[in-house]
Amino acid sequence: MHNQNYEHEEVEKIKKTSRMGCMSVVIILFLAVSGGVVFALNRLEYMFKPSEEIITISESSDGKYNVEAYLINGGMTTDWAVRCDLITNGNKKKEIIYSDYHIDRAIIA
């Protein structure tokens, strides 16, 4: 009788250890797959990011602000675009003040 209880306890202990091991493997596989998906998505974002080329930079007369104009090329299936950013020289924060599609030049007066 005592021997059967001991065997039953050992079997339960092995089952519990096996479940813990299986859960650990599942969690590790889940983390590895999800990490791979995040890496792949970030890589795709980098690969298909439109190119930006600075067209011109203009500084305000008091030197507090800069306006940078960029020519945006989205690839062979999209047209050119222009985006202008206002940069406050004190904190280097960029704010988009102009964005237009189907144009390829900017003149800042």
Beta strands, then each sheet from edge to edge (+ up, - down):
strand 1: 51-59
strand 2: 65-73
strand 3: 80-88
strand 4: 93-101
sheet 1: 1+ 2- 3+ 4-
end
